[in-house]
Amino acid sequence: MAVHMRPGQALRLWHDVALAQVLDDEPDLSVRQMTVLVTVYLEPQPHTVRALAAKLGVTKPVITRALDTMGRHGLVRRKRDPKDRRNVLVQRTVNGALFLERLGDLIIAKAEALPP
């Protein structure tokens, strides 16, 4: 399904979603943290710190810091790869799935409320 928007509408949508997130009780994630989280949930598993860092073009410590924050909120969890103990697997959680489902619902609601 194609969505057709003018740049001003797209910016309004982004603003309205971001503002709603700031005003609610959900975790306040940075754009980088949100990108990591959505990647973990939308792309096929397994996810490793190393692979996420390569995909986002950042260092492993950058991903580790993002995962630390998301882990404190229960949005993801980390586990050593039993096949290769050097790798850290990033796993989904129920809380993370619910967080992103609510975010998806928020985006839809804000998009539907945009003026023509």
C-alpha positions in Angstrom: 0.0 0.0 0.0 1.5 3.3 -1.1 1.1 6.3 1.2 1.2 9.7 -0.5 2.1 12.7 1.5 3.6 16.1 1.0 6.8 16.8 2.9 4.9 19.2 5.2 2.4 16.4 6.1 5.3 13.9 6.7 7.0 16.3 9.0 3.7 17.0 10.8 3.1 13.3 11.3 6.7 12.8 12.6 6.2 15.8 15.0 2.8 14.6 16.2 4.0 11.1 16.9 7.2 12.4 18.7 5.1 14.8 20.8 2.7 12.1 21.8 5.6 9.9 22.8 7.1 12.7 24.9 3.8 13.3 26.6 2.9 9.6 27.4 4.3 7.3 30.0 6.2 5.1 27.5 10.0 5.0 27.5 11.6 8.0 25.8 14.0 6.4 23.2 16.4 8.3 20.9 16.1 7.9 17.2 19.1 5.5 17.2 17.6 3.4 20.0 14.3 3.3 18.2 16.0 2.2 15.0 17.8 -0.6 16.8 14.5 -1.7 18.4 12.5 -1.7 15.2 15.2 -3.5 13.4 15.2 -6.3 16.1 11.4 -6.7 15.7 10.9 -6.3 12.0 13.9 -8.1 10.6 14.4 -11.9 10.8 16.3 -13.2 13.8 19.0 -13.9 15.1 20.3 -10.4 15.9 23.8 -9.9 17.2 25.4 -6.8 18.6 28.0 -7.1 15.9 25.5 -7.4 13.1 23.4 -4.5 14.4 26.5 -2.3 14.6 27.4 -3.1 11.0 23.9 -2.5 9.7 23.6 0.9 11.5 27.2 1.9 10.6 28.2 2.4 14.3 30.5 0.7 16.8 29.5 -2.2 19.0 29.7 0.1 22.1 27.1 2.4 20.6 24.7 -0.6 20.2 25.6 -1.8 23.7 24.6 1.6 25.2 21.3 1.5 23.2 20.6 -2.0 24.4 21.4 -1.1 28.0 18.7 1.5 27.9 16.2 -0.7 26.1 17.0 -3.6 28.5 16.2 -1.4 31.5 12.8 -0.8 30.0 12.3 -4.5 29.3 12.1 -3.9 25.5 14.9 -6.4 24.6 17.2 -8.8 26.4 20.7 -10.0 25.6 22.0 -13.6 25.8 25.3 -15.2 24.9 25.1 -17.3 21.8 25.5 -20.9 23.0 27.0 -21.8 19.6 29.6 -19.0 19.7 30.1 -17.5 23.2 31.8 -14.5 21.6 28.5 -13.3 20.1 25.7 -11.6 22.1 22.2 -12.3 20.8 19.6 -9.6 21.1 16.2 -11.1 21.8 12.7 -9.7 21.6 10.4 -9.4 24.7 6.7 -9.3 25.2 7.1 -5.8 26.6 9.0 -4.7 23.5 6.4 -6.2 21.1 3.6 -4.4 23.0 5.5 -1.1 23.0 5.9 -1.3 19.2 2.3 -2.3 18.7 1.2 0.7 20.6 3.6 2.9 18.6 2.2 1.5 15.4 -1.3 2.3 16.5 -0.2 5.8 17.5 1.3 6.4 14.1 -1.9 5.2 12.3 -4.1 7.4 14.5 -1.9 10.5 14.0 -1.7 9.8 10.2 -5.5 9.6 10.0 -5.8 12.9 11.9 -3.6 14.8 9.5 -5.4 17.6 7.7 -5.8 17.0 3.9 
